[in-house]
Amino acid sequence: MATTFISCPSGDSPVLTSQLTSVKARTDKSKVLVQVVRHPEGDIDEFFSTTLYAFNGIVELAGLGKLIEERFRIKNRIYDVISVIFDGTATEFTAIYCEYDLSSDFDYSGCFWSASSTGIVHSDSAVSLAHWHNGSDVYRVKVVGLDPDGNIATVERDFTRGQSSPWISFSVSDILKFTNADNHFSKVSYFAISYGNLQKIFYIVDDPEYLLFRFRNIFNAPEYIDVVGKVKRKTVANRELALCSGIALQYNRAVNRTYEVTTGPLTLDQAKTMEQLIVSHHVELCTSTHDYDILITDHTCDVDNDDESLVSMKFTFRFVSERPTLFESDMDTFFTPGIKVFSEQFTAEFA
């Protein structure tokens, strides 16, 4: 009797990795070789193999979804074709990375793979969107704002992306230049990006300072978030003290610098994005000259239904390097106190 699958994903439609609990097969052998293979654009990537021993003629590979997610994280993939092979008998399907349990009727092709349906951005920040490829490479961007006479005006333009990446990513300033909105409008209020019947709206605000983070969301898709709030920098230096011939010396010196961020008031959509930022397996702090890998080491992520106050969150991050990171000038200004330190109650010498 050849090996036959009892429970396995169907190859007819993609399956979320959160729904891939196990694969079972029936066999007349005491043990079989099982392999899990990824097929990125025709290449072969066998990333797991082991020997399974049968019980009552059945072998089972448990935790398949977690195996695939680990490989997707290493390869920065959102989805790929996967083959599970038991003793030469294979089942093939497309797996979509997903860290959360979603409803059984979730339509993977009916939405952008994003933490929320709206976003709040700045004119010098960035956006990124991922989705299932529905057969078209055409997107539409619509910009809404006020013309020089103060009237509401819109401009729309289509653009096409290549096949090299499963997502699109660009700066907000590039969008405004592409649509020529910076010349048509005296003020841009928001822009919307559409792909077929999918759409996400980004509202443009003007804050003097903010932090721009890029992170991998629950679909392992890159996403950006602008965080406005208060930042507290804390530096802790640890060292040991020894006496040598009556002279004190320090050794094992280690400097740990952390940044505690307390956000301003958040909308519910911003809170959803903040939650995925905090739990993300890969987070970067983006500046005008460099992107820094960081670790979120502590957080307070509370959301309630109290309608008397808006949601605010707090988290602490550090850089991955053991050496303290010195910011370039554009980030130094964020941690420099502004004119609000002094007020009218002080004398003119200090105002």
C-alpha positions in Angstrom: 0.0 0.0 0.0 1.4 3.4 -1.0 1.4 6.3 1.4 -1.8 8.3 1.2 -2.8 11.6 2.9 -5.6 11.6 5.4 -5.7 15.3 6.3 -3.8 17.9 4.3 -4.3 21.4 2.9 -6.2 21.7 -0.4 -4.2 23.1 -3.3 -7.3 24.9 -4.7 -6.9 28.0 -2.6 -4.2 29.5 -0.3 -4.2 28.6 3.4 -3.1 30.7 6.3 -0.2 29.3 8.3 -2.2 29.8 11.5 -4.6 27.2 10.2 -1.9 24.7 9.4 -1.9 22.6 12.6 -0.8 19.2 11.2 -0.7 16.9 8.2 -1.5 13.2 8.5 -0.9 10.2 6.2 -1.7 6.5 6.2 1.1 4.1 5.5 2.0 0.4 5.7 5.6 1.1 6.7 6.9 1.4 10.2 8.6 4.7 9.5 8.6 7.2 6.6 10.8 10.2 5.6 8.9 13.5 5.6 10.2 16.7 3.9 8.9 20.2 3.7 9.9 22.2 0.6 9.4 25.8 -0.5 9.2 26.6 -4.2 10.1 30.3 -4.6 9.8 31.2 -8.3 10.8 27.8 -9.5 13.7 27.2 -7.0 13.8 24.4 -4.5 14.3 25.2 -0.8 14.0 22.1 1.4 14.1 23.6 4.9 12.9 20.7 7.0 13.1 16.9 7.0 12.8 14.2 9.6 11.8 10.6 10.1 8.3 9.8 11.5 7.3 6.5 13.0 3.8 5.2 12.3 1.2 4.5 15.0 -1.7 2.3 13.9 -0.6 2.9 10.3 -0.7 6.7 10.6 2.1 9.3 10.7 1.5 12.9 11.6 3.6 16.0 11.2 2.4 18.5 13.9 3.2 22.3 14.0 3.5 22.6 10.2 2.4 26.3 10.3 5.1 27.3 12.8 7.8 25.6 10.6 6.7 27.5 7.6 6.5 30.8 9.5 10.0 30.4 10.8 11.3 29.9 7.2 9.2 32.8 5.9 10.7 35.1 8.5 14.3 34.1 7.5 13.5 34.6 3.8 11.3 37.7 4.3 8.4 36.0 2.5 4.7 36.7 2.8 3.5 33.6 0.8 5.0 30.8 -1.2 4.2 27.4 -2.7 4.9 24.6 -0.2 5.2 20.9 -0.7 4.9 18.3 2.1 6.3 15.0 1.0 5.7 11.7 2.9 7.8 8.8 1.5 7.8 10.3 -2.0 4.0 11.2 -2.0 3.5 15.0 -2.1 0.8 17.5 -1.4 1.3 21.0 -2.7 -0.4 24.2 -1.6 0.2 28.0 -1.2 0.8 29.1 2.4 0.2 32.7 3.5 2.1 33.8 6.6 -0.3 34.7 9.4 0.5 34.9 13.2 -3.1 35.4 14.4 -6.1 33.1 14.3 -8.5 34.8 11.8 -12.1 33.9 11.2 -12.7 30.9 8.9 -14.4 33.2 6.4 -11.4 35.6 6.1 -11.0 36.6 2.5 -7.3 36.8 1.8 -8.0 38.5 -1.6 -10.5 41.0 -0.3 -8.3 43.4 1.7 -4.8 44.8 2.0 -2.7 42.8 4.4 -2.3 45.7 6.8 -3.0 46.3 10.5 -5.7 48.8 9.7 -7.8 50.3 6.9 -6.5 53.9 7.5 -3.2 55.5 8.5 -1.9 58.8 9.7 1.3 59.9 8.0 3.5 63.0 7.5 4.7 64.5 4.3 8.2 63.1 4.8 7.3 59.6 6.1 6.6 56.4 4.1 3.9 53.8 3.4 3.9 50.1 2.4 1.0 47.8 1.3 0.9 44.1 0.6 -1.9 42.0 -0.9 -2.8 38.9 -2.9 -2.1 39.3 -6.6 -5.4 39.5 -8.3 -4.0 39.4 -11.9 -3.5 43.2 -12.3 -0.4 45.3 -11.7 -2.3 48.7 -11.9 -2.9 50.9 -8.8 -4.7 54.2 -8.5 -3.7 57.0 -6.1 -6.2 59.7 -5.3 -5.1 62.9 -3.5 -7.6 65.2 -1.8 -6.8 68.7 -0.6 -7.5 72.4 -0.9 -6.6 74.4 -4.0 -5.1 77.9 -3.8 -8.6 79.4 -3.6 -9.5 77.2 -0.6 -11.8 74.9 -2.5 -11.7 71.1 -2.2 -9.9 69.5 -5.1 -8.8 66.0 -6.1 -6.3 64.5 -8.5 -6.0 60.9 -9.5 -3.4 58.9 -11.3 -2.6 55.3 -12.1 0.7 53.6 -11.7 2.1 50.1 -12.3 4.4 48.0 -10.2 6.7 45.2 -11.3 6.6 41.6 -10.2 9.8 41.6 -8.2 8.0 42.1 -4.8 4.7 41.1 -3.3 4.2 44.6 -1.9 4.5 48.3 -2.8 6.5 50.8 -0.8 7.3 54.4 -1.3 7.7 57.8 0.5 4.7 60.1 0.9 6.7 62.9 -0.8 7.1 60.7 -3.9 3.4 60.2 -4.1 2.7 63.9 -3.9 5.3 64.6 -6.6 4.0 61.7 -8.8 0.5 63.2 -8.7 1.8 66.8 -8.9 -0.3 67.5 -5.8 2.4 69.7 -4.3 1.8 72.1 -7.2 -2.0 71.8 -7.4 -2.9 72.2 -3.7 -2.2 74.7 -1.0 -2.8 71.9 1.5 -3.1 68.1 1.1 -5.6 66.5 3.4 -5.3 62.8 2.5 -4.6 60.3 -0.2 -6.0 56.9 -1.0 -4.3 54.0 -2.7 -6.6 51.5 -4.5 -6.0 48.1 -6.1 -9.1 46.8 -7.7 -11.7 47.0 -5.0 -9.1 47.3 -2.2 -8.4 50.7 -0.7 -6.5 52.3 2.2 -6.7 55.9 3.1 -3.7 57.9 4.6 -4.4 61.2 6.4 -1.5 63.7 6.3 -0.8 65.6 9.5 1.9 68.1 10.4 3.7 67.4 13.7 7.0 69.1 14.6 8.6 65.8 15.6 7.7 62.1 15.3 9.4 58.7 15.1 9.0 56.6 12.0 9.1 52.8 12.6 9.1 50.0 10.0 7.9 46.6 11.2 6.7 43.2 10.0 3.0 42.8 10.7 1.0 39.6 11.3 1.3 38.7 7.6 5.1 39.3 7.7 4.5 42.2 5.4 6.5 45.4 6.0 4.5 48.3 7.3 5.2 51.8 8.6 3.8 53.8 11.5 4.4 57.4 12.6 4.6 57.7 16.3 4.0 61.1 17.9 4.5 61.5 21.7 7.0 61.9 24.5 10.4 60.2 24.5 12.5 59.6 27.6 16.1 58.6 27.1 17.6 56.5 29.9 21.3 55.5 30.1 22.5 53.0 32.6 26.2 52.2 33.1 27.2 49.0 35.0 30.8 48.4 36.1 32.8 46.4 38.6 35.3 47.9 41.0 38.6 46.4 42.0 41.6 47.5 44.1 45.1 46.9 42.8 47.9 47.9 45.1 45.6 50.4 46.8 44.4 51.9 43.5 40.8 51.6 42.4 40.1 50.4 38.9 36.9 49.7 37.0 36.3 46.7 34.7 33.4 45.0 32.9 32.0 48.3 32.0 28.7 48.1 30.1 26.4 50.9 28.9 22.7 50.3 28.2 20.7 53.1 26.7 16.9 52.7 26.3 14.2 55.0 25.0 10.7 55.1 26.6 8.0 56.3 24.2 4.7 57.5 25.4 2.3 58.1 22.5 -0.1 60.9 22.1 -3.8 60.2 21.8 -4.4 57.3 19.3 -7.4 56.5 17.1 -8.6 52.9 17.2 -7.0 52.2 13.8 -3.7 53.6 15.2 -4.0 51.5 18.3 -4.4 48.3 16.1 -1.2 49.2 14.3 0.6 50.0 17.5 -0.3 46.6 18.9 1.3 44.9 15.9 4.4 47.1 16.1 4.9 46.1 19.7 4.6 42.4 19.1 6.5 42.4 15.8 9.4 40.0 15.4 11.4 42.6 13.4 11.3 46.4 14.0 13.4 49.2 12.6 13.7 52.9 13.5 13.9 54.9 10.2 15.8 58.2 9.9 16.7 60.3 6.9 20.1 58.6 6.6 19.9 55.2 8.2 17.5 52.5 9.3 18.4 51.0 12.8 17.3 47.5 14.0 15.8 47.9 17.4 14.3 45.7 20.1 11.1 46.5 22.0 11.9 45.5 25.6 8.9 46.6 27.5 5.4 47.9 26.8 2.0 48.9 28.2 -0.6 48.1 25.6 -4.0 48.8 27.1 -7.2 49.5 25.1 -10.6 50.0 26.8 -14.0 51.3 25.8 -13.9 54.3 28.0 -15.3 57.2 25.9 -14.0 59.9 28.2 -10.4 59.6 27.1 -8.5 58.5 24.0 -6.1 55.5 23.9 -2.5 56.1 24.7 0.3 53.4 24.7 3.8 53.2 26.1 6.8 51.1 25.0 10.5 51.0 25.6 13.1 50.2 22.9 16.8 49.8 22.5 19.2 49.2 19.6 20.4 45.7 18.9 24.1 46.6 19.2 25.7 46.4 22.6 27.4 49.8 21.8 25.3 53.0 22.5 24.0 54.5 19.3 24.6 58.2 18.7 22.0 59.8 16.5 22.8 62.0 13.6 21.7 65.7 13.8 18.1 65.1 12.6 17.4 62.7 15.4 19.3 64.7 18.0 16.8 67.5 17.6 14.0 65.1 18.6 15.5 64.7 22.1 16.4 68.4 22.5 13.9 70.3 24.7 11.9 72.9 22.8 10.6 76.4 23.7 7.9 74.9 25.9 10.4 74.4 28.7 9.9 78.1 29.6 6.7 80.0 29.9 5.4 83.5 30.6 5.9 83.0 34.4 9.7 83.2 33.9 11.5 86.5 33.4 12.5 87.7 30.0 16.1 86.6 30.5 15.0 83.0 30.3 12.1 83.2 27.9 
